[in-house]
Amino acid sequence: MVDAFVQADGFTHLLAFLVLLSRIGDVVRTRLVTPTLRLEANPIVRRLGWRFAATTLVIAVVPYFLLPLGVVVLTTSLLVAGSNLSRGWLVHAVGEAEYEDLLLRAASRGRRRVALGFILAGAAHVALAGVVLMWLSTPSQWGYYSGLGVLTYGLVVAIHGSAFAIRLFRRVGR
């Protein structure tokens, strides 16, 4: 059975290390891909800047307070970092400004409702995968908390992806 509040042991330390590693990966990826934060989907990070982005590393202490939440944070962080890294090569190849111009051209030719439909449908599929994982497990099993992390990632994609698309469409006046 999952013990929510545990004394720090090897598993707790490993989980905290992996959360820290995933957060470092996301911050470094962000720095490589969008040094000016023009392409950052998270409006809080975009507004508060690099110092705030660095403070997100402190989330690595979560497993020391609530181990199951640490699993949720790890799963979500790994999915965020992995997704962002998979698209980073294109931005790195053409440059931040040119990639932003490409997105703005797409927004000027597309429809906001269609863009939001694709983003939300994709996020819903990810969230459904998380719900299925949770359904196949119980709160006494680690798979449940991994599923909750996948569900959380789906919600993050829905929220930040939609906000980013809305921002693009506002900039082109559509």
C-alpha positions as CSV (number, residue, x, y, z in Angstrom):
1,M,0.0,0.0,0.0
2,V,1.2,3.5,-0.8
3,D,2.2,5.4,2.3
4,A,1.5,9.1,1.6
5,F,3.8,10.5,4.2
6,V,7.1,8.6,4.4
7,Q,10.5,9.0,5.9
8,A,13.1,9.8,3.3
9,D,14.6,6.6,1.9
10,G,16.4,5.6,-1.3
11,F,13.2,5.7,-3.3
12,T,12.3,9.1,-2.0
13,H,15.8,10.5,-2.8
14,L,15.6,8.9,-6.3
15,L,12.2,10.3,-7.0
16,A,13.3,13.8,-5.9
17,F,16.4,13.5,-8.0
18,L,14.4,12.5,-11.1
19,V,11.9,15.4,-10.5
20,L,14.9,17.8,-10.3
21,L,16.4,16.3,-13.4
22,S,13.2,16.6,-15.4
23,R,12.7,20.2,-14.3
24,I,16.3,21.1,-15.2
25,G,15.7,19.5,-18.6
26,D,12.7,21.6,-19.1
27,V,14.4,24.9,-18.1
28,V,17.5,24.1,-20.2
29,R,15.3,23.2,-23.1
30,T,13.4,26.4,-22.8
31,R,16.7,28.4,-22.7
32,L,18.0,26.7,-25.8
33,V,14.8,27.0,-27.8
34,T,13.4,30.4,-26.7
35,P,16.0,32.5,-24.9
36,T,13.7,35.5,-25.1
37,L,10.7,33.4,-23.9
38,R,8.8,34.6,-27.0
39,L,7.6,31.0,-27.6
40,E,7.0,30.0,-24.0
41,A,3.5,28.8,-23.6
42,N,3.3,29.2,-19.8
43,P,2.3,32.9,-19.4
44,I,3.6,33.0,-15.8
45,V,7.1,32.0,-16.9
46,R,6.9,34.3,-19.9
47,R,5.9,37.2,-17.7
48,L,8.2,36.6,-14.7
49,G,11.2,35.5,-16.7
50,W,14.3,33.3,-16.1
51,R,14.6,33.8,-12.4
52,F,11.1,32.4,-11.9
53,A,11.8,29.5,-14.3
54,A,14.8,28.6,-12.1
55,T,12.7,28.7,-8.9
56,T,10.5,25.9,-10.4
57,L,13.4,23.6,-9.6
58,V,12.4,23.7,-5.9
59,I,9.4,21.5,-6.8
60,A,11.9,18.6,-6.5
61,V,11.4,18.6,-2.7
62,V,7.7,17.5,-3.1
63,P,8.5,13.8,-2.7
64,Y,9.9,14.5,0.8
65,F,6.5,15.9,1.9
66,L,4.0,13.7,-0.1
67,L,5.5,10.8,-2.0
68,P,2.5,10.1,-4.3
69,L,2.4,13.7,-5.3
70,G,6.0,13.4,-6.2
71,V,5.1,10.6,-8.6
72,V,2.4,12.9,-10.1
73,V,5.0,15.8,-10.5
74,L,7.6,13.5,-12.0
75,T,5.2,12.0,-14.5
76,T,3.9,15.4,-15.6
77,S,7.4,17.0,-15.7
78,L,8.8,14.2,-17.8
79,L,6.0,14.5,-20.3
80,V,6.3,18.3,-20.5
81,A,10.1,18.1,-21.0
82,G,9.8,15.3,-23.5
83,S,7.1,16.9,-25.6
84,N,9.0,20.2,-25.6
85,L,12.3,18.6,-26.5
86,S,10.7,16.7,-29.4
87,R,9.7,20.0,-31.0
88,G,12.8,22.0,-30.0
89,W,14.9,20.9,-33.0
90,L,12.8,22.8,-35.4
91,V,13.0,26.1,-33.4
92,H,16.7,25.5,-32.9
93,A,17.2,25.0,-36.7
94,V,15.3,28.0,-38.0
95,G,15.6,30.3,-35.0
96,E,13.2,31.7,-32.5
97,A,12.0,34.7,-34.6
98,E,11.5,32.7,-37.8
99,Y,9.5,30.0,-35.9
100,E,7.4,32.6,-34.3
101,D,6.7,34.1,-37.7
102,L,5.7,30.7,-39.0
103,L,3.2,30.3,-36.2
104,L,1.8,33.8,-36.8
105,R,1.5,33.1,-40.5
106,A,-0.4,29.9,-39.7
107,A,-2.7,31.8,-37.3
108,S,-3.3,34.4,-40.0
109,R,-4.4,31.7,-42.4
110,G,-6.2,29.5,-40.0
111,R,-9.2,29.7,-37.7
112,R,-8.9,30.0,-33.9
113,R,-11.8,27.6,-33.4
114,V,-10.1,24.9,-35.5
115,A,-6.7,25.4,-33.7
116,L,-8.4,25.2,-30.3
117,G,-10.3,22.1,-31.4
118,F,-7.1,20.3,-32.3
119,I,-5.3,21.4,-29.1
120,L,-8.2,20.4,-26.9
121,A,-8.8,17.1,-28.7
122,G,-5.2,16.1,-28.3
123,A,-5.2,17.1,-24.7
124,A,-8.4,15.1,-24.1
125,H,-6.8,12.0,-25.5
126,V,-3.8,12.4,-23.2
127,A,-6.0,13.0,-20.2
128,L,-8.1,10.0,-21.1
129,A,-5.0,7.8,-21.1
130,G,-4.3,9.1,-17.6
131,V,-7.9,8.4,-16.5
132,V,-7.6,4.8,-17.9
133,L,-4.3,4.3,-15.9
134,M,-6.0,5.5,-12.8
135,W,-9.0,3.3,-13.4
136,L,-6.8,0.2,-13.9
137,S,-5.1,1.0,-10.5
138,T,-6.2,2.0,-7.1
139,P,-4.9,4.8,-4.9
140,S,-2.9,2.2,-3.1
141,Q,-0.8,1.5,-6.3
142,W,1.9,3.7,-7.9
143,G,0.2,3.3,-11.3
144,Y,-2.7,5.4,-10.1
145,Y,-0.4,8.4,-9.4
146,S,1.4,8.0,-12.7
147,G,-2.0,8.1,-14.3
148,L,-2.8,11.2,-12.3
149,G,0.4,12.7,-13.7
150,V,-0.6,11.9,-17.3
151,L,-4.1,13.4,-16.6
152,T,-2.4,16.5,-15.2
153,Y,-0.2,16.7,-18.3
154,G,-3.3,16.6,-20.4
155,L,-4.8,19.5,-18.5
156,V,-1.5,21.4,-18.8
157,V,-1.5,21.0,-22.5
158,A,-5.2,22.1,-22.7
159,I,-4.6,25.2,-20.6
160,H,-1.2,26.4,-21.9
161,G,-1.7,25.2,-25.4
162,S,-5.0,27.0,-25.7
163,A,-3.7,30.2,-24.1
164,F,-0.7,30.1,-26.5
165,A,-3.0,29.7,-29.5
166,I,-5.3,32.4,-28.4
167,R,-2.3,34.7,-27.9
168,L,-1.2,34.0,-31.5
169,F,-4.6,34.6,-33.0
170,R,-4.9,37.9,-31.0
171,R,-1.6,39.1,-32.4
172,V,-2.7,38.5,-36.0
173,G,-6.1,40.1,-35.3
174,R,-8.2,37.0,-35.8
